[in-house]
């Protein structure tokens, strides 16, 4: 896991550590010192902690004019034991919503497991963004994780796109604004078949 680095090719376009509105503003990262781990596995030092012991994040792009953020994840999303959604919602998402972010693209290809609890924080997140025509789009989540999330009724709040058994989205081929437009075009097609 230590070799899985968050996507970095958009850093010349956006860097959360230089964004005064980002929850990760001013954070410094080591290029060589591996300190964070998921269970007994060290992870790349470029990932950011937000209070979870098993799930890490990277804010790889934000566009305040369009009200959108792209977040990449790694690890185990565990609402049951660690209440990861509470930490994510309170410490990251709420700050972003306060700064007029209502569209969330979650990249989940490095999420290994998901354990559900109650759906209250997801429902609150969804309610917080609906008046602004926001959305939560989860791309490239593994099919077993999507199944677990759907069993927990999270599909009422999150739109799953590019599930790994279907056709994963090669999102790295896009510039961030083009990825946003692509995701929004897919959502439009789903709403208006």
C-alpha positions in Angstrom: 0.0 0.0 0.0 2.9 2.3 0.6 3.4 2.6 -3.2 -0.1 3.9 -3.9 0.3 7.6 -4.2 -2.7 10.0 -4.5 -3.0 11.4 -8.0 -0.5 14.2 -8.5 -0.6 15.2 -12.1 -3.1 18.0 -11.4 -0.9 19.8 -8.8 0.1 22.5 -11.3 -3.7 23.3 -11.6 -4.7 22.9 -7.9 -3.0 22.1 -4.6 -5.1 21.9 -1.5 -2.2 22.8 0.8 -2.1 26.3 -1.0 -5.9 26.8 -0.9 -6.9 28.9 2.1 -10.4 27.5 2.0 -9.3 23.9 2.0 -9.4 21.8 5.2 -5.8 20.8 4.3 -4.5 24.3 3.8 -0.9 24.7 5.0 -0.3 20.9 5.6 3.2 19.7 4.8 3.9 16.3 3.4 7.1 14.3 3.5 8.3 12.7 0.3 10.3 10.1 2.1 9.0 9.5 5.7 6.2 7.0 5.9 4.4 7.4 9.2 0.7 6.8 8.6 -0.6 3.3 8.2 -3.8 1.4 7.7 -3.7 -1.5 10.1 -0.1 -2.7 9.8 0.4 -1.4 6.3 2.3 1.9 5.7 0.7 4.3 3.2 2.3 6.9 1.0 3.0 10.1 3.0 1.0 12.3 0.5 -2.3 11.0 1.8 -4.2 13.1 4.3 -5.7 12.0 7.6 -9.1 13.4 8.7 -9.7 11.5 11.9 -10.2 8.0 10.7 -7.8 5.2 11.6 -8.4 3.3 8.4 -9.5 5.8 5.7 -7.4 8.5 4.2 -8.2 11.2 1.6 -6.7 13.5 -0.9 -8.4 16.7 -2.1 -7.0 16.6 -5.7 -9.1 19.4 -7.3 -11.5 22.1 -6.3 -13.3 24.7 -8.4 -15.2 27.2 -6.3 -16.9 28.9 -9.3 -18.5 25.6 -10.2 -18.9 24.5 -6.6 -17.2 21.1 -7.1 -14.5 19.1 -5.5 -12.7 15.9 -6.5 -11.7 13.7 -3.5 -9.6 10.5 -3.8 -9.7 7.9 -1.0 -7.6 4.9 0.2 -8.2 2.3 2.8 -11.1 0.8 4.6 -14.3 2.9 4.9 -15.7 1.8 8.3 -18.8 3.5 9.6 -19.6 0.7 11.9 -16.5 0.7 14.1 -14.8 4.0 13.4 -17.7 6.2 12.3 -15.7 7.3 9.3 -18.6 9.2 7.7 -19.0 11.3 10.9 -15.4 12.4 10.7 -15.6 13.0 6.9 -18.9 14.9 7.2 -18.0 17.1 10.2 -14.3 17.7 9.5 -14.2 17.9 5.7 -17.5 18.1 4.0 -19.1 20.7 6.3 -16.1 23.0 5.7 -16.4 22.6 2.0 -20.2 23.2 2.0 -19.5 26.4 4.0 -17.3 27.5 1.1 -20.0 26.8 -1.5 -19.0 23.3 -2.6 -22.1 21.3 -3.5 -20.8 18.8 -6.0 -18.7 16.0 -4.8 -16.8 13.5 -6.9 -15.4 10.7 -4.9 -12.8 8.4 -6.4 -12.9 5.1 -4.6 -10.7 2.6 -6.6 -8.4 2.3 -3.6 -11.1 1.7 -1.0 -10.7 -1.9 0.0 -13.7 -2.5 2.3 -16.8 -0.8 3.5 -18.7 -1.5 6.7 -22.0 0.3 7.1 -23.8 1.8 10.1 -26.7 4.2 10.1 -27.3 6.4 7.0 -27.9 9.7 8.9 -24.7 11.5 7.9 -25.2 10.6 4.3 -28.8 11.8 4.4 -27.6 15.0 6.0 -24.9 15.5 3.4 -27.4 14.9 0.6 -29.9 17.3 2.2 -27.2 20.0 2.7 -26.5 20.1 -1.1 -29.9 19.5 -2.7 -31.1 23.1 -2.7 -28.0 24.0 -4.8 -28.6 21.1 -7.2 -25.5 19.4 -5.8 -24.6 15.7 -6.1 -22.4 13.0 -4.7 -20.9 11.0 -7.5 -18.8 7.9 -6.5 -16.6 6.7 -9.4 -14.6 3.5 -9.8 -15.7 2.0 -6.5 -15.2 -1.8 -6.4 -18.4 -3.7 -7.0 -18.4 -5.4 -3.6 -18.2 -2.0 -1.9 -21.0 -0.6 -4.1 -23.1 -3.7 -3.1 -22.5 -3.0 0.6 -23.3 0.6 0.2 -26.5 -0.2 -1.7 -27.5 -2.7 1.0 -27.1 0.1 3.4 -29.4 2.3 1.2 -26.7 4.8 0.4 -27.7 4.7 -3.3 -30.4 7.1 -2.2 -27.7 9.7 -1.7 -24.8 8.7 -3.8 -24.7 8.1 -7.6 -22.3 5.2 -8.4 -20.5 5.5 -11.8 -17.9 3.3 -13.3 -18.2 0.3 -11.0 -15.2 -1.9 -11.6 -17.1 -4.9 -13.0 -18.8 -2.6 -15.6 -16.7 0.0 -17.3 -14.4 1.8 -14.9 -13.8 5.4 -15.9 -10.2 6.2 -16.9 -10.5 9.6 -15.1 -6.7 10.2 -15.2 -7.0 10.9 -19.0 -9.0 14.0 -18.3 -8.1 17.5 -17.1 -10.2 18.1 -14.0 -12.7 20.4 -15.6 -13.3 17.8 -18.4 -13.8 15.1 -15.8 -16.4 17.2 -14.1 -18.2 17.8 -17.4 -18.0 14.1 -18.2 -19.4 13.1 -14.9 -22.2 15.7 -15.2 -23.0 14.5 -18.7 -23.3 10.9 -17.4 -25.7 12.1 -14.7 -27.8 13.9 -17.2 -28.0 10.8 -19.4 -29.1 8.7 -16.3 -31.8 11.2 -15.4 -33.0 11.6 -19.0 -32.5 8.3 -20.7 
